[in-house]
Amino acid sequence: MIVQPVISENNGQEGFWIAFLCALILLIGLWLLPYNSVEHEHASLASYQIEVDSLTPEPLAMIAELRLAHEEIYYAYETNQTWLSVVELEESWIAPFVKDKSWTYQGEHQWSLIAAGVYQSIPAKGGARYLLNNQQGFADIWVDLEQTATLYPLLDDSTGELPLLTEVQLSDAGWVQVVSAESEATHHH
C-alpha cells in the first residue's frame, strides 16, 4: 500500500474559510429567526369555558371516553340519520354509556338523550355531571363540576322532533364548556 501525503496549496486556509462560512450562516440564521417565527394569538377563554389541561384526572378520563363515543355516535347518525338512544349506546358497548367497572368507578352516571344528539349524565355517587353535544359534528363537551348547573328534563321523543341546544342556552344554564388549544384553533367559540 502506497501512502502519499497531500499538501495544501494555501497552507490550510480552506479550513479557516469553511469555519468562517459556517459561522456566517449561523449568524444570519440567528438574525433572521425572529422574522421567520409565527406569532400565536392566545385567545382568552370565555367565562363559560375551561381549559382541558386544568382538569383533574377523573374528569379527563370521562372526557376521553366521551370524545371516543362521539365518533361512534356521529358515525351512526350519518349512516342512519337518527341519534342513538342511551339503550342503543349501552347495547353497543360504547363507553361511558355501558355499565361496566369503569362506569362504576366514574360514579355510575345515568345518561339521557335531552336534545338532538345531546346526552346528559347524572352521577349516582356524586361528582361532576357531563353533557356531550354532537350537533355540530365535533365532540362539544360540557361539564358541571360543582353540580350547580340546571339539568335538562328527559326528552319526550313521542313527538319525533328533537330540540337543538345552543352554547348560549348551555352557558346560561350554568354548564362549562371544555376546550383545548386545538379546538380553539379549529372551532372558533
Phi, psi and omega per residue, in radians:
M1 nan 2.330 -3.110
I2 -1.832 2.252 3.100
V3 -1.957 2.192 -3.128
Q4 -2.189 2.064 3.120
P5 -1.237 2.495 3.102
V6 -1.899 2.140 -3.102
I7 -1.784 2.303 -3.131
S8 -1.214 2.490 3.129
E9 -1.321 -0.455 -3.086
N10 -1.986 0.476 3.026
N11 0.994 0.772 3.046
G12 1.451 0.272 -3.126
Q13 -1.250 -0.396 -3.106
E14 -1.162 -0.570 3.059
G15 -1.084 -0.725 3.095
F16 -1.081 -0.794 -3.106
W17 -1.180 -0.645 3.097
I18 -1.143 -0.787 3.105
A19 -1.096 -0.690 3.118
F20 -1.113 -0.774 3.137
L21 -1.158 -0.688 3.086
C22 -1.082 -0.786 3.131
A23 -1.118 -0.689 3.122
L24 -1.111 -0.758 3.122
I25 -1.092 -0.768 3.116
L26 -1.104 -0.712 3.123
L27 -1.148 -0.731 3.105
I28 -1.121 -0.746 3.097
G29 -1.082 -0.730 3.109
L30 -1.125 -0.680 3.137
W31 -1.194 -0.643 -3.092
L32 -1.531 -0.176 -3.083
L33 -0.969 -0.798 3.132
P34 -1.082 -0.475 3.135
Y35 -1.392 -0.266 -3.093
N36 -1.736 -0.153 -3.106
S37 -1.504 2.685 -3.134
V38 -1.726 2.302 3.067
E39 -1.436 2.259 3.112
H40 -1.746 2.215 3.048
E41 -1.501 2.116 3.085
H42 -1.622 1.756 3.142
A43 -1.200 2.352 3.104
S44 -1.339 2.607 -3.124
L45 -1.331 2.542 3.034
A46 -1.240 2.877 -3.086
S47 -1.116 -0.372 -3.116
Y48 -1.755 0.269 -3.114
Q49 -2.074 2.678 3.072
I50 -2.381 2.445 3.123
E51 -1.295 2.331 -3.104
V52 -1.069 -0.541 -3.130
D53 -1.182 -0.309 -3.102
S54 -1.572 -0.001 -3.118
L55 -1.518 2.729 3.100
T56 -1.388 2.926 -3.090
P57 -1.030 -0.590 -3.106
E58 -1.085 -0.917 3.087
P59 -1.135 -0.552 3.137
L60 -1.105 -0.663 3.115
A61 -1.112 -0.757 3.126
M62 -1.161 -0.706 -3.140
I63 -1.115 -0.685 3.087
A64 -1.079 -0.751 3.111
E65 -1.145 -0.679 3.134
L66 -1.167 -0.625 3.095
R67 -1.121 -0.722 3.094
L68 -1.192 -0.715 3.124
A69 -1.080 -0.654 3.126
H70 -0.971 -0.743 -3.129
E71 -1.025 -0.790 3.133
E72 -1.159 -0.787 -3.100
I73 -1.112 -0.790 -3.081
Y74 -1.244 -0.607 3.067
Y75 -1.090 -0.771 3.112
A76 -1.101 -0.669 3.114
Y77 -1.131 -0.787 3.137
E78 -1.106 -0.585 -3.118
T79 -1.319 -0.801 -3.001
N80 -1.863 -0.170 -3.082
Q81 1.057 0.437 3.022
T82 -2.410 2.588 3.117
W83 -1.445 2.402 3.129
L84 -1.190 2.472 3.058
S85 -1.353 2.916 3.109
V86 -1.110 -0.647 3.113
V87 -1.113 -0.742 3.113
E88 -1.136 -0.656 3.095
L89 -1.141 -0.709 3.118
E90 -1.177 -0.733 3.130
E91 -1.168 -0.449 3.116
S92 -1.515 0.047 3.129
W93 1.028 0.769 3.108
I94 -1.711 2.006 3.097
A95 -1.258 2.548 0.099
P96 -1.636 0.317 -3.068
F97 -1.442 -0.425 -3.126
V98 -1.380 2.466 -3.075
K99 -1.586 1.533 3.129
D100 -2.188 -2.871 -3.119
K101 -1.123 -0.645 3.103
S102 -1.112 -0.715 3.109
W103 -1.063 -0.747 3.113
T104 -1.125 -0.802 -3.116
Y105 -1.098 -0.641 -3.075
Q106 -1.445 -0.010 3.046
G107 2.010 0.192 3.114
E108 0.902 1.064 -3.123
H109 -1.216 2.314 3.028
Q110 -1.687 2.051 -3.062
W111 -1.705 2.600 3.048
S112 -2.526 2.592 3.048
L113 -1.522 1.981 -3.028
I114 -1.871 -0.223 3.107
A115 -2.827 3.132 -3.131
A116 -1.073 1.836 3.108
G117 1.326 0.275 -3.108
V118 -2.042 2.145 -3.113
Y119 -2.037 2.335 -3.102
Q120 -2.101 2.477 3.120
S121 -2.024 2.591 3.008
I122 -2.253 2.034 -3.110
P123 -1.335 2.411 3.106
A124 -1.365 -0.461 -3.069
K125 -1.871 0.410 -3.114
G126 1.372 2.965 -3.117
G127 1.956 -2.984 -3.074
A128 -1.243 2.629 3.022
R129 -1.854 2.624 -3.068
Y130 -2.242 2.691 3.085
L131 -2.429 2.157 3.121
L132 -1.897 2.001 -3.138
N133 -1.844 1.977 -3.122
N134 -1.751 0.079 -2.970
Q135 -1.097 -0.585 -3.087
Q136 -1.534 -0.053 3.137
G137 1.622 0.021 3.024
F138 -2.290 2.819 -3.091
A139 -1.302 1.725 3.099
D140 -1.710 1.800 -3.009
I141 -1.857 2.315 3.116
W142 -2.115 2.580 -3.077
V143 -2.349 2.599 3.045
D144 -2.194 1.539 -3.045
L145 -1.201 -0.544 -3.059
E146 -1.729 -0.001 -3.065
Q147 0.967 0.814 3.124
T148 -2.008 -0.185 -3.113
A149 -1.281 2.689 3.089
T150 -1.242 2.242 3.078
L151 -1.467 2.490 3.094
Y152 -1.501 2.519 -3.132
P153 -1.190 2.768 3.083
L154 -1.064 2.553 -3.068
L155 -1.315 2.272 3.006
D156 -1.710 1.630 -3.068
D157 -1.572 0.362 3.098
S158 -1.161 -0.442 3.122
T159 -1.359 -0.350 -3.126
G160 1.500 -0.171 3.138
E161 -1.854 2.289 3.137
L162 -1.840 2.288 3.134
P163 -1.266 2.802 3.057
L164 -1.798 2.539 3.079
L165 -1.972 2.439 3.134
T166 -1.888 2.898 3.084
E167 -1.039 -0.670 -3.127
V168 -1.115 -0.780 3.126
Q169 -1.084 -0.753 -3.117
L170 -1.186 -0.761 -3.139
S171 -1.190 -0.655 3.086
D172 -1.115 -0.509 3.126
A173 -1.405 -0.101 3.088
G174 1.758 0.076 3.112
W175 -1.355 2.644 -3.137
V176 -2.037 2.198 -3.107
Q177 -1.431 2.318 3.111
V178 -1.571 2.129 -3.128
V179 -2.216 2.731 3.036
S180 -2.230 2.945 -3.118
A181 -1.032 -0.695 -3.130
E182 -1.212 -0.633 3.119
S183 -1.252 -0.534 3.075
E184 -1.134 -0.611 -3.109
A185 -1.305 -0.596 -3.055
T186 -1.713 -0.533 -3.125
H187 -2.057 1.697 -3.066
H188 -1.216 1.726 -3.121
H189 -1.554 nan nan
